[in-house]
Amino acid sequence: MSNLKLGVIGGSGLYEMEGLKKVEKHTVATPFGEPSSDYISGEVENGVRIYFLARHGIGHRYLPGEINYRANIYGFKKLGVEWILSVSAVGSMKEEIQPGSMVIPDQFIDLTKGRTSTFFGNGIVAHVPFGDPVCKVLWKKVAECSSQAGAKTHVGGTYVCMEGPQFSSRAESFFYRSLKVSVIGMTNLPEAKLAREAEISYATLALATDYDCWHQTEEAVQADTVVEVMKKNVVTARKIVQEVALHMPTELCPWRGMLKNAIVTDHKVIPPATKERLELLIGKYL
């Protein structure tokens, strides 16, 4: 039986997957507060266990800026997850990325405001590498599985993360286009940064739902339109998630041990309360 665990962040509809066995609910306490929801897990036929988390809470209750990203990622770490696939609705910033298609970005631009994007601070400093913000091992696997599932798939590109919750003004949309980005969303940062600090591999399956408002032959993006396209896309997304779980990378998570050389604070001066709060992440290095 496999001991591999795949974390999946997205809408609550993702875990309505055929063939899941031994389905369980996990309520996880963290030193950073409550995650967005309980984690739902189930096994696929090869024994890989998938842990699903509803990013916005059950019933979609949290704004992008209200999500407790630290608790969400810490919860996955506590459950022993080393691979996370983020399934996210995005706006397309390129003509060729049509609504309904999948994008597997490999870069991010963070334009969020005031979100806590690190586990560190309060007496401890760590600087993790983030030049390649997605795990290329998982990224490649997601791209392969998306194509195999029959989805129109765009591999590579940049995801610009805005604060929201309002959609872009037309001027902003043209500005983002000038940055040569591929898609725009509101949730993947600080997720990706925190996953890196937690030594968890992270990749994104972005579901294009609209053309934002730069595409002046289309109506400006509306929430109900996004939801409608997302409902259609989620069926394909479930197939892709299942394929990824059935063909998980066999190598160890590439980010294991990364924090060992990222912590720059003298271990002797780290406050005991901070050590205790971060024990799960840094205990083996102190």
C-alpha positions in Angstrom: 0.0 0.0 0.0 1.3 3.5 -0.9 2.1 6.0 1.9 2.0 8.9 -0.5 -0.3 11.8 0.4 -1.5 14.4 -2.1 -3.1 17.6 -0.8 -5.7 19.4 -2.9 -6.9 22.9 -2.3 -10.0 24.1 -4.2 -13.7 24.1 -4.1 -15.7 21.6 -2.0 -17.0 19.9 -5.2 -13.5 18.5 -5.9 -13.8 15.6 -3.4 -17.0 14.3 -5.0 -14.7 11.9 -6.9 -15.8 8.5 -8.1 -13.9 5.5 -6.6 -12.6 7.2 -3.4 -12.3 4.6 -0.6 -12.0 5.0 3.1 -13.3 8.5 3.1 -12.5 10.4 6.4 -12.9 13.9 7.8 -10.0 15.4 9.7 -10.4 18.4 12.1 -6.9 19.9 12.5 -5.8 22.3 15.2 -2.9 24.6 14.4 -1.0 27.3 16.3 -2.2 29.8 13.6 -5.9 29.3 14.1 -8.5 27.2 12.3 -8.0 26.1 8.6 -10.7 27.1 6.2 -12.6 23.8 6.8 -12.1 20.3 7.9 -9.9 18.2 5.6 -11.6 15.4 3.7 -9.4 12.4 2.7 -9.9 9.3 0.6 -7.8 6.7 -1.1 -7.6 6.0 -4.8 -7.0 2.5 -6.2 -3.2 2.6 -5.9 -3.4 3.5 -2.2 -2.5 7.2 -2.5 -4.5 9.2 0.0 -5.8 12.6 -1.2 -6.5 15.3 1.4 -9.0 17.9 0.1 -9.5 21.4 1.6 -12.2 23.8 0.7 -10.1 27.0 0.4 -13.0 29.4 0.9 -14.7 27.3 3.5 -17.7 25.1 3.0 -20.3 27.2 1.2 -17.7 29.7 0.1 -17.6 31.9 3.2 -14.2 33.6 3.1 -12.9 36.4 0.9 -9.5 35.8 -0.7 -8.0 38.2 1.8 -9.7 36.5 4.8 -8.4 33.0 4.1 -6.2 31.7 6.9 -3.4 30.6 4.6 -1.0 29.7 7.3 -3.4 27.5 9.1 -4.4 25.8 5.8 -0.8 24.9 4.9 0.2 24.0 8.4 -2.7 21.7 8.6 -1.5 19.8 5.5 2.0 19.6 7.1 0.5 18.2 10.3 -1.3 15.5 8.2 1.9 14.5 6.6 1.2 15.8 3.2 4.3 16.6 1.0 2.6 17.4 -2.3 -0.1 20.1 -2.8 -2.0 20.7 -6.0 -3.9 24.0 -5.9 -7.0 24.1 -8.1 -8.0 27.7 -8.8 -10.3 29.7 -11.0 -8.5 32.4 -13.0 -9.1 35.0 -15.6 -7.2 34.6 -18.9 -4.9 37.4 -19.9 -4.0 36.0 -23.3 -6.3 35.5 -26.4 -5.1 31.9 -26.9 -6.1 30.9 -23.4 -9.8 30.5 -23.9 -12.3 30.1 -21.1 -12.7 26.5 -20.2 -9.1 25.6 -20.7 -6.5 24.6 -18.2 -3.2 26.5 -17.4 -0.3 25.0 -15.5 1.7 28.2 -14.5 5.3 28.0 -13.4 5.8 31.6 -12.2 3.9 34.0 -9.9 3.7 37.8 -9.4 2.4 38.8 -6.0 0.3 42.0 -6.0 -1.6 41.2 -2.8 -1.8 43.6 0.1 -1.3 42.9 3.8 -1.6 39.1 3.7 0.7 37.3 6.1 3.0 35.4 3.8 5.4 33.6 6.2 5.4 31.3 9.2 8.5 33.2 10.5 9.0 36.3 12.6 8.6 36.8 16.3 12.2 36.1 17.0 13.2 33.9 14.1 14.3 34.8 10.6 14.4 32.4 7.6 14.8 33.1 3.9 13.7 30.4 1.6 14.5 30.2 -2.1 11.6 31.1 -4.3 13.1 31.7 -7.8 11.2 28.7 -9.1 7.9 29.0 -7.0 6.3 25.8 -8.2 7.7 22.3 -7.8 8.9 21.2 -11.3 8.4 17.5 -10.5 4.7 18.0 -9.6 4.2 20.7 -12.3 5.3 18.3 -15.0 3.1 15.5 -13.7 0.0 17.8 -13.5 0.7 19.0 -17.1 0.9 15.4 -18.3 -2.3 14.4 -16.5 -4.2 17.4 -17.7 -3.4 16.6 -21.3 -4.2 12.9 -20.8 -7.6 13.8 -19.3 -8.4 15.5 -22.7 -8.3 19.1 -21.4 -7.1 21.9 -23.6 -3.9 22.6 -21.6 -1.4 25.5 -21.6 1.8 24.5 -19.9 3.9 27.3 -18.3 3.2 31.0 -17.8 2.8 33.5 -15.1 0.0 33.8 -12.6 -0.5 37.3 -11.2 -2.2 37.3 -7.8 -4.3 40.4 -7.1 -5.9 41.3 -3.8 -9.6 41.4 -4.8 -12.4 40.7 -3.9 -13.4 43.1 -6.7 -12.4 42.1 -10.3 -9.9 44.3 -12.1 -10.7 47.8 -13.6 -10.1 47.9 -17.3 -7.0 50.0 -16.8 -5.6 47.5 -14.3 -6.4 44.6 -16.7 -4.4 46.3 -19.5 -1.6 46.9 -17.0 -1.4 43.3 -16.1 -1.5 42.4 -19.8 1.6 44.7 -20.2 3.4 42.4 -17.8 3.0 39.5 -20.2 1.2 37.4 -17.6 -0.9 34.4 -18.6 -3.7 34.4 -15.9 -4.9 36.4 -13.0 -6.3 35.1 -9.7 -6.7 36.0 -6.1 -5.6 33.0 -4.0 -2.4 31.3 -4.9 -0.3 33.7 -2.9 0.7 33.4 -0.1 -0.2 29.7 -0.5 2.8 28.9 -2.7 5.2 30.9 -0.4 4.0 29.1 2.8 4.1 25.7 1.1 7.8 26.4 0.3 8.5 27.3 3.9 6.7 24.1 5.0 8.9 22.1 2.7 5.9 21.0 0.7 5.9 20.7 -3.1 3.3 23.0 -4.7 1.8 23.3 -8.2 -1.3 25.0 -9.6 -4.0 23.7 -11.9 -5.6 27.0 -13.1 -9.1 26.8 -14.6 -9.6 29.7 -17.0 -13.2 31.0 -16.5 -13.2 34.3 -18.4 -11.1 36.9 -20.3 -11.0 39.4 -17.4 -12.1 42.8 -18.8 -9.2 43.6 -21.2 -11.0 41.6 -23.9 -13.4 44.4 -25.1 -15.4 42.1 -27.4 -16.5 40.2 -24.3 -18.6 41.5 -21.4 -16.8 42.5 -18.2 -16.3 39.5 -15.9 -19.3 38.7 -13.7 -19.3 36.4 -10.7 -22.2 34.3 -11.9 -20.4 33.7 -15.2 -17.3 32.6 -13.4 -19.2 30.2 -11.2 -21.0 28.7 -14.2 -17.8 28.0 -16.1 -16.2 26.7 -13.0 -19.0 24.2 -12.5 -18.3 22.8 -15.9 -14.5 22.8 -15.4 -14.6 21.1 -12.0 -15.7 17.8 -13.7 -12.5 17.8 -15.8 -10.5 19.0 -12.7 -11.6 16.0 -10.7 -10.4 13.7 -13.5 -7.0 15.5 -13.5 -6.6 15.3 -9.8 -7.4 11.6 -9.9 -4.9 11.0 -12.6 -2.2 12.9 -10.7 -2.9 10.7 -7.6 -2.8 7.6 -9.7 0.6 8.6 -11.1 2.3 10.3 -8.2 6.0 11.1 -8.5 8.0 8.3 -7.0 10.9 10.5 -5.9 11.0 12.2 -2.5 9.6 15.7 -2.2 12.4 18.0 -3.6 12.0 20.5 -0.8 12.8 18.1 2.1 15.6 19.6 4.2 15.4 23.0 2.5 14.8 24.9 5.8 18.1 23.7 7.4 20.1 26.3 5.6 17.3 28.9 5.4 17.2 29.8 9.1 19.7 32.6 9.8 18.8 33.3 13.4 21.2 32.1 16.1 19.3 29.1 17.5 20.2 30.2 21.1 18.2 33.4 20.9 15.0 32.1 19.4 12.2 32.6 21.9 10.9 29.4 23.5 7.3 30.3 22.5 8.4 30.7 18.9 10.3 27.4 19.0 7.2 25.7 20.3 4.9 27.2 17.7 7.1 26.2 14.9 8.2 22.8 16.3 6.6 20.9 13.4 8.5 22.9 10.8 11.9 23.6 12.4 12.2 21.2 15.4 14.6 18.8 13.6 16.9 21.6 12.7 17.4 23.2 16.2 
